[in-house]
Amino acid sequence: MAMRKLRVYTGPDAEQSSVSLLQDSLAANTVKVSLGEILPLLADAVASSRTWLTDFEGDEITISSDLHDVLQAYRHFRRPGA
């Protein structure tokens, strides 16, 4: 009599499930807004030293590569003595 081999089912492939779960959780926890809508609010919060800003200082945001390039150039040229 041939021995039967049992396999343990661990769920779908980790690679496929992690991508879809990540995309689902990101989509559920994000809101798209224009930079023009949030900049005045953030500038006022920074100028007023609002403590709630520290709650979000570690959060990551997604920006366009064009804006990133402009911000990097601005950072470089606003240094004292530049």
Secondary structure by P-SEA (a helix, b strand, c coil): cbbbbbbbbccccaaaaaaaaaaaaaaacbbbbcccccaaaaaaaaaaccccccccccbbbbbcaaaaaaaaaaaaaacccc
